């Protein structure tokens, strides 16, 4: 009898520990999951941005059209990125998202980049080289030699919230669009959706 009780006790302890370990394990948050919160989590943003950049880089039409119409040896499109827009009620660091997109695209080596955001600083440096007398005039960089963007990338994050009884469905939609400045055409666009579902407990609020 004692042995039976001991075995039952050990089995109960083992099952309890297994259950606790399973509940306590934290992995990467997948998209479209039932989560404990409807807030947008960092891993959701990271995975979505990676998927969007991969979609853009895999669209060969972007690059073949420029290769056929661009003179010179380097036929990569010259691109600028507008800051991503936050159209949700959540506080999200869109500057960090924009920089993440820029970094991934630069690492791909499929584009050349310019930035209107730094044009003011560029002008100051050029003016200093030309007028401060500290730089050899023959080696100073002159104004009017910078390349211009041929395409620019925009994007926005929006949300849709649905409440049904105790269940809240939160949809986040991330959209990106690449526009060709030469023709005014949209060269590429894509969107990814993140769904968060939360069911409130009967006794909770």
N, C-alpha and C positions, 0 to 999 in steps of 0.2 A: 504493500500500500504506500509506504514511504517512497519507494522508488518511482511509483506511478505519479505521485504528487510532485516529486522532484523533476521528472521529465516534463510534466505539464507546465511547471513554473519556468523551466529553462526555455521551453518552446514559446511561452508567452513573452518572456523577456526578449528573445530573438526576434519575434514578429514585431514587437513594439519598437525595437531599435531599427529594424529595417524600414518600418513605416516612417520614423522620424528622419532617417537618412534620406529617404526618397522625397519627403516634403521639404527638407532643408537644402537639397541640391539646387543650385542656381546655374542655369546655362544661358546661352545666347537667346534672347527673346525672338521667336519667329514672328513673321508677319501673319496677320489674320488669325490671332489667337484669342482665347478668352483670358484676359489678364485681370490683375487685381486693381488696376487703375485704368482710366481712360486717357491719362496724360500721354503725350508723345515722349518716348524714352530715347536716350542717345543712340542706342543700338538700332532702333527703328530708322532714325535719320541716316545713320552711317550706311546701313544696308540698302536703303532706298537710293541714296546718292550714288553708291557704287553701281547699282543696277541701271540707273539713268545714264551714267557716263559710259558704261559698257554698251548700252543700246546705241548711244551716239557714235561711239568709236567703231561699231560694227556696221554702220551704214556707209557702205563704200561709195554710194552715189555722191556724197558730199565731196569726197576727195577726187573721184574721177572727173567730175564736172570742172573742178578747178585745174586739174592737171592738163585738161584739153584747152583751156583758155588763158592760162597764166604763162607769161614769158619768163625766161630765166631758168636757172638750174633748180632752184628751190621752189617747188610748186605747192608747198603746203599753204592752206588758207591762213590768212592773218585774222585773228579773232580777238574780240574784246568781250568782257563779261559784265553785264549789269548786276548790281547787288540783287540777290534773290529777295522776293517780297513775302512778307508774312501777313496773310489775310485770315488768320485764325485769332481766337480769343486767348491763346496761350503765349506766354513769353518764351520765345525761341531765338537763339543767337543765329540770325540769318547771315551775319558777316562770317561766322565760322563755317557755315554751310557753303557759302560762296567761295571761300578760300579753299575748302576741301575739293570742290569741283575744279577750280583752277589748277590746283596741285596735281590732281589725277590726269587732267588733260595735258598739262605740260610734260608730265612724266611719260605720256604716251608717245611724244615726239611726232605727233601727226599734225600739229598746229604750230603756227608762230603767234606770239602774243604781243599785244600792246594794251595800254591801260590809260583811259582818260582820267581816272582818279588821281594819277600821279603826274598829269601834264603840268600842273602848276609848279610842282617841285622841279620838273625837268626845265621849265622856262627859267627858273631862278638859277639853276646850275649853269645853264648856257649863258645867261647874262653875266654871271660871275666870271666865267671863263673869258668872256669877250671884253669885259670892262675893268676887272679888278687888277689887271696887269701882273698876275701871278702865274699865268700859263703862257707857254710859247704860242704866239698867234698862229704859227704854221701847224701846230698840233691840236689846237682848240677845236672842239666840235662846234660846227656852225648850225644855226637854226635853219629849218627847212629841209633837213635830211632824214627826219624820222619817217618811218613807214606808217601808213594809215590802215585802219581796220577794214577788212573786206566783209566780215560777218560779225554779228554780235549775238550773244546768248542771253536770254532772259528766262526767268523762272519764278514761280510763286507756289506757296503752300496755302491751301484752303481747307475748310472743314465743313462737315455736315454732321449734325447731332440729332439722333432720333431717340425718343423716350417711349418705352412701352411697358407700363406697369413698373416692375422693379428692375427691368433690364434697360441699360443704356447702351446704344450703339453709337460709337464715335468713328467717323470716317475722316481720314486725312488724305488729301489728294495733292501730290507733288507734280507739277507740270513744268516742262522746260521746252523752249522754242529757240531754234537757230535760224536767223534771218540773213539772207544774202543782200548786202547793201548795194551791190551793183545792179541788181534787177528788182529788188524789193520783194522777192519771193521768199516764202518760208522753205528753207532747205531741209529742215528736220524738226519734228516735234514728238514728244512722248509724254506719258503720264503714268505714275505708279500710285497705287492706293494702299493705305495702311488702315486696317480695321481694328478697333478696340471695342471689346464687349465686356460690360461689367454688370453683374446681377447683385442688387442690394439684398442683404440678409433680411429675414422677416423682422428681427428685433433691432436691426441697425437703421441708421438714417444716413 
